[in-house]
């Protein structure tokens, strides 16, 4: 099974993806709700938000499948990255020469039908796909693809809002001049540490050191 060719802007695309700082993060309700809705609207057993990293497809949200990631060579959405202006609709993967010998078609989860919509940033970079999958052949209606396209745009909007929120949070926890964590960041880290140790029934000590005449150095 030859994998899909790499997009001509692959290095730039990866830089944009990594800039969102979303890979390997924990579950988030906003994304989980989107895949749940995608599965319900499409009547599919599996729905994924799949982000295409260098060597893997990592699932930010998933329903109907346990795996958190798969090798990029096994993913269908590599073909979507080549032309992010169009969806990819596969009615029967066993009859498609691109996918007929794919391990995910020949074995679990036994993919037969696949519909994917590219997740395209405002700058035109495809991060991955919102896709739905079935273990039986089926045709995908234009209405279904249109609804998935709306949800795919919601994924990108959520990623953009997430990025803005992270930047704003960083500004509130960072000293403008030194770019070091400020007092608010220290207080937050301290609260988190106390809470985590309390849940485990552990105690800790903290040492505070005062430096005389440090104001002169600081100034």
C-alpha positions in Angstrom: 0.0 0.0 0.0 1.9 3.1 -1.1 1.2 6.1 1.2 -0.1 9.4 -0.1 2.6 11.7 -1.4 3.6 14.6 0.9 2.1 18.0 0.2 4.5 20.4 -1.4 4.2 22.7 1.7 4.7 19.9 4.2 7.3 21.6 6.4 5.4 24.8 6.6 2.2 22.8 7.3 3.8 21.0 10.2 5.2 24.2 11.6 1.6 25.7 11.6 0.2 22.5 13.2 2.8 22.5 16.0 2.2 26.2 16.6 -1.3 25.3 17.8 0.3 23.3 20.7 -2.5 20.8 20.6 -0.8 17.5 19.9 -0.9 15.0 22.8 -3.1 17.2 24.9 -5.9 15.8 27.0 -9.6 15.5 26.0 -11.6 18.7 25.7 -15.3 18.9 25.7 -15.6 21.2 22.8 -13.9 18.8 20.4 -15.6 15.7 21.9 -19.0 17.3 21.3 -18.1 17.9 17.6 -17.2 14.3 16.9 -20.3 13.1 18.8 -22.4 15.3 16.6 -20.6 14.3 13.4 -21.3 10.6 14.2 -24.9 11.3 14.9 -25.5 13.4 11.8 -23.7 11.0 9.5 -25.1 7.9 11.1 -21.6 6.5 11.5 -20.0 4.3 14.1 -16.7 6.1 14.2 -15.9 9.9 14.0 -12.5 11.4 14.5 -10.7 14.7 14.6 -7.4 13.5 13.1 -4.3 15.7 13.1 -1.6 14.8 10.7 1.8 15.0 12.4 5.1 14.0 10.7 4.8 10.3 11.1 1.4 9.8 12.7 -2.2 10.7 12.8 -3.1 11.8 16.3 -6.8 11.9 17.3 -7.7 15.0 19.3 -11.2 13.6 19.7 -12.7 10.3 18.8 -15.8 8.2 19.2 -16.2 4.5 18.3 -12.4 3.6 18.4 -9.9 3.1 21.2 -6.7 4.0 19.5 -5.3 7.4 20.2 -3.2 7.5 17.0 -2.2 5.5 14.0 0.8 5.6 11.6 0.4 8.3 9.1 1.0 5.8 6.3 -2.3 4.0 7.2 -4.4 7.1 7.4 -6.8 8.0 4.6 -6.5 11.8 5.1 -3.1 12.0 3.5 -4.9 12.4 0.3 -7.0 15.2 1.6 -3.8 17.1 2.5 -2.9 17.2 -1.2 -6.1 19.1 -2.1 -7.6 20.7 1.0 -10.3 22.4 -1.0 -12.3 19.1 -1.5 -13.8 16.4 0.8 -12.8 12.8 0.3 -15.8 10.4 0.1 -15.1 6.6 -0.2 -18.1 4.4 -0.6 -16.2 1.0 -0.4 -12.6 1.0 0.6 -12.1 -2.6 -0.6 -12.8 -1.4 -4.1 -10.6 1.6 -4.0 -7.0 0.9 -5.1 -5.6 3.5 -2.8 -7.0 1.7 0.3 -7.9 -1.9 -0.6 -4.8 -3.4 1.1 -4.7 -0.9 4.0 -4.3 -2.8 7.3 -7.3 -0.8 8.7 -9.4 -2.1 5.9 -8.2 -5.7 6.0 -8.3 -5.8 9.8 -9.9 -3.8 12.7 -11.8 -1.5 12.5 -12.6 -2.9 9.0 -13.0 0.4 7.3 -15.4 0.3 4.4 -16.9 3.7 4.0 -15.0 6.9 4.8 -15.9 10.6 4.5 -13.4 13.3 5.5 -13.3 17.0 5.4 -10.0 18.9 5.6 -9.3 21.1 8.7 -8.0 24.2 6.9 -6.6 27.1 8.9 -7.3 30.8 8.0 -3.9 30.8 6.3 -4.9 27.8 4.1 -2.9 25.1 5.8 -4.5 21.6 6.2 -4.0 20.4 9.8 -5.8 17.1 9.3 -9.4 16.0 8.9 -12.8 15.7 10.6 -13.9 12.2 9.3 -16.6 9.6 9.8 -16.1 5.9 9.2 -18.3 2.9 8.8 -17.6 -0.9 8.6 -20.1 -1.3 5.8 -20.2 0.2 2.3 -22.4 3.2 1.8 -22.7 6.3 -0.4 -22.3 9.7 1.2 -24.9 12.3 0.4 -24.1 15.9 -0.4 -26.1 16.9 2.6 -24.0 14.8 4.9 -20.8 16.2 3.4 -22.1 19.7 3.8 -22.9 19.2 7.4 -19.5 17.7 8.1 -17.9 20.7 6.4 -19.8 23.0 8.8 -18.5 21.0 11.8 -14.9 21.0 10.3 -15.0 24.8 10.3 -16.1 24.6 13.9 -13.1 22.5 14.7 -10.7 25.1 13.2 -12.6 28.0 15.0 -12.2 26.1 18.3 -8.5 25.6 17.7 -8.1 29.3 16.9 -10.0 30.3 20.1 -7.9 27.8 22.1 -4.7 29.4 20.7 -5.9 33.0 21.5 -6.9 31.9 25.1 -3.4 30.3 25.6 -1.7 33.4 24.4 -3.8 35.6 26.7 -3.2 33.3 29.6 0.5 33.4 29.0 0.5 37.2 29.0 -1.2 37.3 32.4 1.3 34.8 33.9 4.5 36.3 32.4 6.5 39.3 33.4 6.6 41.8 30.5 10.3 42.7 30.9 12.0 39.5 31.7 9.5 37.0 30.1 9.8 35.0 33.3 6.8 33.6 35.2 5.3 36.3 37.5 3.8 36.2 41.0 0.4 35.1 39.6 2.1 32.1 37.9 3.9 31.2 41.1 0.6 31.4 43.1 -1.2 29.2 40.5 1.6 26.6 40.5 1.7 26.6 44.3 -2.1 26.0 44.5 -1.9 23.2 41.9 0.9 21.5 43.8 -0.9 21.8 47.2 -4.1 20.4 45.6 -2.3 17.5 44.0 -0.4 16.5 47.1 -3.5 16.8 49.2 -5.4 14.4 47.0 -2.6 11.9 47.5 -2.5 12.5 51.3 1.1 13.9 51.0 2.7 16.9 52.7 5.5 19.1 51.5 7.8 21.9 52.7 8.6 25.2 50.9 11.7 27.3 51.5 11.6 31.0 50.9 14.8 33.0 50.6 15.0 36.8 50.8 17.9 38.5 49.0 19.1 41.8 50.6 19.6 44.8 48.3 18.1 42.8 45.4 16.1 45.9 44.3 19.3 47.5 43.0 20.0 44.5 40.8 16.4 44.3 39.6 16.4 48.0 38.7 
